[in-house]
Amino acid sequence: MISIILYGRNDNYGYNLHKRAAIGLNCMAELLDDRDDEILFVDYNTPDDFPTFPEAIADTLTEKVRQRLRILRVRPSIHERYRSRTHLKALEPVARNVAVRHSNPSNRWILSTNPDMIFVPRTGTSLSRIASTLGDGYYHIPRFELPESLWEGFNRLDPCGIIRHVEAYGRSMFLNDVTYASAECIKYDAPGDFQLIRRDDLFAIDGFDEEMLVGWHVDSNIARRLHLVYHAVGDASDAVLGYHCEHIRQVTPAHEQKAPANDLHRFFFDVTTPSLPGQRKTWGCRGDSIEEITLSRSVHRVYSAVLSDASVYEEAAPVNIQPAGLDVRPAYDARHVLPFLVDSVASLPRTLSVAWLGGRADTLVTFCRAWERLGFTGSVLVDRWSVLFLPTVLPAPVKMVDSPALVDADLFVFDFGAPSVAAASNPSRHDSELIDTLFEEFIRDSFVRLADAEAHSEPSRPLRRFICIDALGNQYESLVHQRVRAASAPFSVRLRQGYVRAEASGEAPTWKWPLAAMDVPTSHRIDLLPLIEPGDGGMRTDAGLVAPYGRRGYVCRGPFQRLPIGDYCAEFSLTPLSLRTLAGVVRPVILDVVAGADRLAMIEARFLLRKTLRARFSISVASARQAVEVRIFRGQHIDFVVTAAALTRVAPAVAHLTAAHRASRTTSTPPVAAEQALL
């Protein structure tokens, strides 16, 4: 008989929205008794990672609501087409039209109202029976206000008691004050809280006007257009009264004194025809995929069912957890992380794709199993480079792609856990220490590259969430914090998640190296000069790094950052400042490279013999774990300026690294201070 249409979003709009809406929904459901009666709630533009509003308050709704309620979710991607034309986040005409278009065709009537209304039948019967006695037309009733201190005291789970109390308070507190409207087609003020309209009429006149995007007068517009059809206003106040849970303690965007409003002349006084041919083929998001949710299959119920099934964790072996620190590899139990990880995606559209960057096979496999059971149909995109860390046979949702394709994903998950931690779930013939070292290069490069791409993406593109596993209390925490605006979470959650900052926060200059190729050696050269700092024997000027006469010590040093595995050449160009550099024949300039306490290379240059210093060195698995410092030392009787500095890497083919690693390891020079060579 009746389809009640409501709309809103999960944003706590107005004072104590959760209670107001629960009261209204529970009371409305109590007044429906026809088999086909329904309540359609259009959840409009709730953020994708939030549950819908009715799901969020499901525990405060009665069983009768659960049986009647249909939730239609209009995602932010649909609102995006209107965003540039409105300041509002929930659009009434669009939302109501979605409900109308999806309403039960068996129902004769549509009741357009709001979630915080309480209806009191004057004859002690149901809304369904009241509607069954009405002839063709459209019907209004007056709206009465309930003070906040009154409705806040109601037990939201006792709708019958609330209806009885409201009926009594309406008389005893003199609340039933009728406010008439001056327009012939409306009769009562605030008609939008009870507009009973024939479903066929709404389809015949093309629904609510979707040009009304800035608030107000949507109810007046539909009333005027229906009046052009019937030339009269039906009055249902003899059968039912309507009470609104007032909420003026908190000012909402639509209720600001100078809030924008739809043009009353255009949308009311100047309306001369009931139909809207301009939106006939599109109203109600026709052609869009609108998700329908019932509380029996709410996101919370599905989540609990999936994550409480022991089979989802089968691929995750127990991990011996050790406290993580700057010098300790991150370790976490995938079984513990999975519920928090899945919680981050549980409410998202089921068609999304996710880019997965990680080396823990157990975490990927368990996530993919949960991903499918939650109903996701989108792919889990995995970089082909990850074959080094992951098993040969991958779960069904996984799609291997080249690195550039990852940037098109809808969501990013970075698993910073070392592959060796889950070695039992990924037996590998490769050296675990080497694989972990290559993984660190891979995960850092992938994170920085994708975060930078997101920061520089088109402003009109919706923000995409970055979820980082095990980036707390270890060497990755600052890397993530610099680029992702994430809420501080307890360490036990093992996640950081948020959106990329417009600009990296507090980031020092860093060298960036492309990943090594799988099958062929590759070469890459970077400008080293901006990355190194003057030491106690130098200073930075517009000309470069200057070594002034009479000051002994390090001219430059830095950048104290890790280097990936490979062969390197550090090259510095020096220009003499005066003839006093003749002392260089006796006292050489020393260029050396150190990683931690190990010296990787050292050369002594007689300055008059050459103006370019070159030091070749290699980064092994062991030295890749240490911060590298390149530095130049000179005596006090030499003056020059470093005009250019470059570092070139020849990266070996990844496929050949294992054999090379087993055959030999870099032997480092004992740690000797450079200045000792001058003594």
Helices and strands as residue ranges (DSSP letters): E 2-8, H 17-30, E 38-44, H 53-56, G 58-60, H 63-68, E 69-74, H 76-79, G 83-85, H 92-101, E 109-112, E 117-121, H 127-132, E 138-140, E 143-146, H 148-151, H 159-172, G 191-193, E 195-198, H 199-204, H 218-230, E 234-235, E 240-245, G 253-255, H 264-264, I 265-269, G 277-279, E 291-293, G 295-297, H 299-307, G 310-313, H 334-345, E 354-358, H 361-373, E 380-383, G 384-388, E 398-401, G 403-408, E 411-415, G 419-425, H 432-455, E 466-469, H 477-483, E 484-486, G 491-493, E 495-500, E 522-527, G 529-531, E 533-534, E 539-541, E 544-547, E 553-561, E 566-576, G 579-585, E 589-595, E 598-605, E 612-619, G 623-625, E 628-634, E 640-651, H 654-663, G 674-678
